[in-house]
Amino acid sequence: MAMQMTNFTGGVNQKAIEELHCSAELTGGLHNQLISLSVLNIFLSITAFLGNTLILVALHKESSLHPPSKLLLRSLAKTDLCVGIIVQPLGITYWMSSVSERWDICRFAVVASIITSYMLCLVSLLILTATSVDRLLALLLGLRYKQVVTLRRTYVAVFAFWLVSTLASTLRLWDYRISSWYSYLVISLCLVTSFTLTQKFS
């Protein structure tokens, strides 16, 4: 066990993660709670799907928004939609496979859930921060805003957000510390940026 924890903290031992989450010792007395969590997440998953689908339809019909701003809002809605149709079902699969003691399914679900939730959370945070920056630039640049904030540059930024978040989430399979330090850096940068923008707006 000591060796497992050493591997887990030093460089990711994927087997240790799977065994940590998928074991009868961990979930044996929690079946009712896991079933309740699953039912709640089924409801939240449906809500996320319907809500973000409606947002995407509304944005598609909206013509007054500047295209880069619309792209950021659509990207955020699509990220949240992915949470509803991917992350939450994976969480439900993890909990229910633990209840039924299907450890092979449990191990797959827990790893997939960790990776996808980590990736989508980072993308959402980056896009939210970019949206705040976009609004500040619209106020500061005035007529120059549409020349500086172009659709092409916004596509590049969104693609970069997805790329670095995907790489960071994939690194969790190799070394937990790298992705952890990356997430600390991104979260800190986004919080500092958002706080600074709040001061500017106020």
N, C-alpha and C positions, 0 to 999 in steps of 0.2 A: 504493500500500500504506500509506503514511504517513497519507493522508487516511482510509483505511478504519479504521485503528487509532484515529485521533482520534475518528471518529464512534462507534466501538465503546466507547471509554472515556468519552466525553463524554455522549452520549445514544445509546441503543441503535440501532445500525444492524443490523436483522434480517438483511439480506442478508450482512453481514460475518460474522455468527455462522454462517449456513448454509454460506458458502464456507470458513470456517475449519475446520469439522468435516467437510464433505463435499468432499474433494478427493483426487485420486489421489496427490498429493505427500505427504499426511498418512498415508494408509492403504495405500499401494502395497506396502510390504514387510512388512505386518503381517497378511496374510490368515489365516495359520495361527493366530495369536493371537486374532484376531477370531472365528474359527470356534470355538475353544476356549471363549472367553468366552460365546458364544451357547449352546453346549451346556450349560455350567455354569448359565447363567441360565434355561434351560428347566427344568432340574432344580429350581433354587431357586424358580421361579415355581410349579411344581406343588406343591412343599412348602409354600409360603406359602398357596396356595389351600386345600389339604387341611387344614393345621394351623389356619388361622383359621376355616375352615368348622366344624371340630370344636369350636373354642372358642365360636363363636356358638351352636351347637346346645346345648352344655353350659350356657351362660349362659341360654338360653331355658328350660331345664328347672330351673335353679337358682331356688329360691324364698326362701332364707334371706337373701340379700343385700338391703341397702337399695336401693330402686329407683334413686336418683341414682348410687350407686356402680356398679350394674349397667349403667346407661346409659353411664357413662364407659368401663367395660371393653369394652362392646359397640362403642362408637365407635372405640376404639383398635384393636380386632380388625378392624372394617370398613375402617379406614384402611390397616392392614397388608394386608388382603385386596386392596384397590385397588392397592397396590404390586405384588402378585403377578400381578394380571390386567390391569393397565394399564401401569405403568411398566416392568416387566421385559420384557414383549412389545415395547414400543416400543424399548427398548434393543437387543433382539435384531434387530428390524427395521432399526434404524440400522446395526448392525454388518454384517448380511448384505447390506444394500443397498450398503454400501461395498465389500464383497468382490465383488459382482456389478456394481459401478459403475452402479447405478441411482440417479443423483444426484437425480432428482426425488423419489423415495420417501425417499431419505436426508435431504433437506432438510426434508421434512415431519416425519419421525420424530425428528430431532434437536431441532427446536423443540418439538414436542409432549412429548418426553421431558423436556426441561429444565423446561418449565412445570409439568407434572404432578408430577415428582419434587420440585421446589421446594415446591409447594403441600402435598403429602402429608407431606413431612418437617416443615414448620412445624406442620401440624395435629397430627401425632403428638407432637411436642415439647410443644405446648401442652396436649394432653390428658394426657400423662404428668405434667406439672407440676400440672395440676388434680387428678389422682388423688392425688398426694402431699399436696396441700392438703386434699383431702377426708378423707384418713386422719388428718391432724393435727387437723382440726376435730372428727372423731369422738372423738378422745381428749380434746380440751380442753373441748368443750361438754357432753359427757355426755348427759343426758336432753334438753337443748335442741337437740341435733344435728339431729334429724328435723324440728324446726320451722324451723331456719335453712337447712339444706341440703335444699331441696325439689326435686321432679322438674321442676317448671316452671322454676325458676332454673337447673337444670343443663342443660335443653334450650336455654335462652337462651344460656348460656355456650358450649355446643358449637356452636350456630348461629353465634355471634360468632367462634369460632375458625375455622370454615370460611369465613365471609365475609371476614375480614381476610386470611386466607391466600390465598384466591382472588384478591382484589384485588391483593395484593402480587405474586403470580405473574403476573397479567395486566400489571402495570406493567413487567415485564421487557421486554415488547414495545415499550414507549414510552421508558423511561429506566432503564437497568441500575442506575444509582447509587441510585435511590430504593428499589428492592427490596433492594439490597445493604445499605443502611443500615438498612432495616426488619428484615432477617434478623439483622444484628448486634445490634440492639436487643432483638429477641425472644429470641435465643439467650442473650444476656447476662442478661436478666431471668429466664429460666427456670433458668439455671445458678445465679444468686444465690439464687433462691427455693428450689431443690432443696438447695443447700448449707446454707442457713439451716434448712430443715426437718430435714436430717440432724443438725445440731447440736441441734435441739430433741429429736429422737428419742433421741439418744445421751445 
